[in-house]
Amino acid sequence: MWKRDRPRPPRDPRAATPSLGVGVQVYVVEQEPPTPDDWPGEPTGVIIANGDRSLRHVSLPNDGYTHWVVAFSEPQLRRDGSGPYEKATIPAVLLVAAEPAEA
């Protein structure tokens, strides 16, 4: 067995960032500038399915064409007052994965 003399390089911080997929807890960020179909207050939920995806961009996981179906933790209203919605199809660019819980 050999021993490593050099220190290990620092981990890439992006490697620890959770990616999006079914079962991931997320929150929905508001668009800039605000639009009537925003989800105000950055609601939270869980991704339950993949949404529509453009076949032109199948290799880009976080492009403007990728969508996920999110089940909200509680029913949500849109900025224009429509709703309440228990789930919605949301573009991936508006979703941020929640930090993993520490045990």
TATA-V194308 format. One line per field, one symbol per residue. ss: DSSP state (@ for helix, = for strand, . for the rest). phi: phi as a letter, one per 40 degrees, with the letter a starting at -180 (. if undefined). psi: psi as a letter, one per 30 degrees, with the letter a starting at -180 (. if undefined). Layout:
ss = ???
phi = ???
psi = ???
This chain:
ss = ............@@@@........====...............=======....@@@.........===========.....=========@@@===......
phi = .bbcccccccccccccccccicgccbbbcccbcdbcccbcgfcbabcbacccacccbccbcbccbcbbcbcccadbbcdcgchcbcaacbccccbbccccccc
psi = klkkeklklkkkffffkklklkfkkllklklklklfgljlgillakkflkalkkffhffjfhlffklkkkjlflkkklegflakkfllkkkffgkkklkkkk.
